[in-house]
Amino acid sequence: MLAQKQQEDPSSTWWQYRRLLDLRQLPAFLWGEVELNRQPQTTENVFAFVRYAFGRFYPRYLVIANVAKTPSTNDFTDHNLFGQIG
């Protein structure tokens, strides 16, 4: 019952994982490269990287992870952190 309710709610944890699994089929995540962030926006608990596939038609994805037990505020609005992301 619980799984069925989660599948009916697009904001549920089930759907969040479903979308993350779908990302694995995109070129950037399937066979792309990783560019690590060495910017001051990252901390010991927050790290970021960009996944991308070579080619002008493939988008770049900024991946940000907070591994702390508490929320963190980091400003990643500077689009020059990793070149053009889109």
Secondary structure, DSSP 8 states (H G I E B T S, - for coil): -HHHHHHH-TTSHHHHHHHHHHHTTSHHHHT-EEEE--STT--SSEEEEEEE-SSTTS--EEEEEE-SSS--------TTSSS---
